[in-house]
Amino acid sequence: MSALLEIRGLNAWYGASQALHGVTLSVEAGEVLALVGRNGSGRSTLARALMGLVHSEGELRFAGRPLGGLRTFEIARLGLGYVPEHRDVFPTLSVHENLQLGLAPRERGRAPRFTLDDAYALFPVLSERKRTRAGALSGGEQQMLTLARALLGDPDLLVIDEPGEGLASLVIDQVARCLRTLRDRGVAMLLIEQRLVIAQDIASRVAVMGHGEIVFDGALASFAQCTDVMREWLGVG
């Protein structure tokens, strides 16, 4: 059986500058894969390539369907959700209106796994501020809103780019609890994170990127033993 997400020989560019060099990676249904690496290693570019947001060449398949040539909203409707690093909320709309925009169209052939009530239960602060304009929220609250909105698209796989970036430790703990809930509900995740503590708590497998290539891909237990990989590509140890 093929993986839920299959990436083979993926190259990507920003103008004339090549950012990805033959990336091959896969994510199984229900799996949480942590993609780690230094800034500039290509992790965010990979996420953007999956969503059709940068020029790329190579094989991308999701649930057996090729993604090449599809527009971003078409990719999302297949069940591939995306939480960008820079929290793209609609600043003049309320929290509730932002969440409503994330609701999946009823064409997936099943009842949605996540509802507005679920979103508010996972992040009570959003319920308290549902009438507040999204642009007036703190960075942590905007991150929660972006994550909750992505969930309402009822994804089979969620690509999450640096969910803990710039957040206080208390907010990071809340985001981590939400990610554990998603994992327990069977949502596969490609978790792009520099914080190894979050990755090790959530993921079962780790891939390391360096210079636009995958330099390690293996089980979490194997990664924990690869001190040379951590030292060379992550600056740890």
Secondary structure, DSSP 8 states (H G I E B T S, - for coil): ---SEEEEEEEEEETTEEEEEEEEEEE-TT-EEEEE--TTSSHHHHHHHHTT-SEEEEEEEETTEE-TT--HHHHHHTTEEEE-TT----TTSBHHHHHHHT---S-SSS--S--HHHHHHH-HHHHHTTTSBGGGS-HHHHHHHHHHHHHTT--SEEEEE-TTTT--HHHHHHHHHHHHHHHHTT-EEEEE-S-HHHHHHH-SEEEEEETTEEEEEEEHHHHHH-HHHIIIII---
